Amino acid sequence: MSLNPKLFAHGMPAPFLNELFVFASDGIEFQIDNIPRLGEVQAKGTIYLSNIRMVFVAKNPRDNFIAFDIPLLFVHGEKLNQPIFFCKNISGYVNPVIPANDNENSVIPHSFKIMFKECDCEAFIPLVFKLIGKVRRHYRRSRTKHRVDPLHEATKTPVDEMTRYAYVDPNDSTSIFLQLQPTPKSRLGCCMNQSQPTAETSI
């Protein structure tokens, strides 16, 4: 995880090399604990999803909490909750990113919750779980061959077959991103809201 990752002026996360942002959804309420000097934080904003991470960006930043970065490879215990008297939400844990020489046993994971209070993200939710699964499987296959950097390997996770068949619901506030691989000169693609009459989207 990372507190306050780099953002563009308009609020979208700046992608890493070979990172592809796929979806974004507004109207999210985000909850995270174990934030240094802040403890538990809850804020409203936008959640962005790429082939390697989720990034929450607060609508009204406060107390030095602007955004939060969740690498998909470090997520565990994730589950979809559909309570009768509360909004649909995704909960789970994410381990902090630590230097290679540090003791992993001393790591205290963050507990997070993504609450869909003001939107119905039927396209966003399944894609999150599919991407987490693909990142894990790809990393396990790579690790059996040689020692690898987990975050570097995660950037190779394919997402085109998922977004190509994404169901487009005009009532869903999710946005689909059409983005080429970032280059030093151009690191940001274009965005298409799901209300556009296109049912097949290819990265």
Order of alpha helices (4+ residues) and beta strands (2+ residues): beta-beta-beta-beta-beta-beta-beta-beta-alpha-alpha-alpha-beta-beta
